């Protein structure tokens, strides 16, 4: 008998629910392309929402809009059954505006090490 253990970080993974929701809305024909399209369009949001930890670095002032400032934040998270570390720009409302960098890792330990080293 095989026993499967789910890693507790899997609870942060938004991918399975995204796939179920898209199948319910669009059907299963060509669903892989639909899923990839949604992920590409909302990549920063999916990774921000799947974060396990975050570390603020510094204020980043936009060159385009002098009134708006963002915070540079490193995040460690779990999405599509994979650990990642990313650097995001987050507004005062704590919503992600951009994801500047993203690295994937096979293990939590590798991702955590990159996270503590300054975001990857």
C-alpha positions in Angstrom: 0.0 0.0 0.0 1.3 3.4 -1.0 0.8 6.3 1.3 0.9 9.8 -0.1 1.8 12.8 2.1 0.9 16.2 0.9 3.4 18.9 1.9 1.7 21.6 4.0 2.8 24.3 1.5 0.5 22.7 -1.1 -2.3 24.5 0.6 -0.9 27.8 -0.8 -0.9 26.5 -4.4 -3.7 28.2 -6.3 -3.1 26.2 -9.5 -5.4 23.2 -8.8 -8.4 25.6 -8.1 -7.5 27.7 -11.1 -7.6 24.7 -13.4 -10.9 23.5 -11.9 -12.5 26.9 -12.3 -11.3 27.3 -15.9 -12.6 23.8 -16.8 -16.0 24.7 -15.3 -16.1 27.9 -17.3 -14.5 26.9 -20.6 -14.7 23.0 -20.7 -11.8 20.7 -20.9 -11.0 21.0 -24.7 -7.8 22.9 -25.0 -7.7 23.7 -21.3 -3.9 23.6 -21.1 -3.7 26.6 -23.5 -6.4 28.4 -21.6 -4.6 27.8 -18.3 -1.3 29.1 -19.7 -3.0 32.2 -21.1 -4.5 33.0 -17.7 -1.3 32.4 -15.9 0.7 34.6 -18.3 -1.8 37.4 -17.9 -1.9 37.3 -14.1 1.5 35.8 -13.3 2.4 38.4 -10.7 -0.9 38.0 -8.9 -0.8 34.2 -8.8 2.7 34.3 -7.3 1.9 37.1 -4.8 -1.2 35.2 -3.6 0.8 32.0 -3.2 3.5 33.5 -1.1 4.6 31.8 2.1 6.9 34.5 3.3 7.8 38.1 2.3 10.7 40.4 3.1 10.5 44.2 2.4 13.7 45.7 1.0 13.3 49.3 0.1 11.0 52.0 -1.3 11.1 52.3 -5.1 9.9 55.5 -6.6 8.3 55.4 -10.0 10.0 57.5 -12.7 6.7 57.8 -14.6 4.4 59.0 -11.8 6.1 61.2 -9.2 3.3 60.7 -6.7 3.4 57.0 -6.5 5.9 54.9 -4.6 6.2 51.2 -4.4 7.9 48.8 -2.0 10.4 46.3 -3.3 9.5 42.9 -1.7 11.0 39.5 -2.0 8.6 36.6 -1.7 8.9 32.9 -1.2 6.0 30.8 -2.3 4.5 27.7 -3.9 2.7 27.6 -7.2 2.1 24.7 -9.7 3.7 22.3 -7.2 6.9 24.2 -7.3 8.7 26.6 -4.9 9.7 30.0 -6.1 11.4 33.2 -5.1 10.4 36.4 -6.7 11.0 40.2 -6.4 7.8 42.2 -6.6 6.9 45.9 -6.5 4.0 46.4 -4.1 1.8 49.5 -3.7 0.7 51.0 -0.4 -2.4 48.9 -0.6 -0.2 45.8 -0.4 -1.3 44.7 -3.9 1.4 43.6 -6.3 1.9 45.8 -9.4 4.9 44.1 -11.0 7.0 41.1 -10.7 10.6 41.9 -11.5 12.2 38.5 -11.2 11.2 34.9 -10.7 13.2 31.8 -10.0 11.9 28.3 -9.4 13.3 25.6 -7.1 12.8 21.9 -6.6 13.0 22.0 -2.9 11.8 24.3 -0.1 15.4 24.4 1.3 16.9 25.8 -1.9 14.1 28.4 -2.3 14.4 29.4 1.4 18.2 29.8 1.0 17.7 32.0 -2.1 15.0 34.0 -0.3 17.3 34.8 2.7 20.1 35.6 0.4 18.1 38.6 -0.9 15.5 37.2 -3.1 17.3 34.8 -5.4 
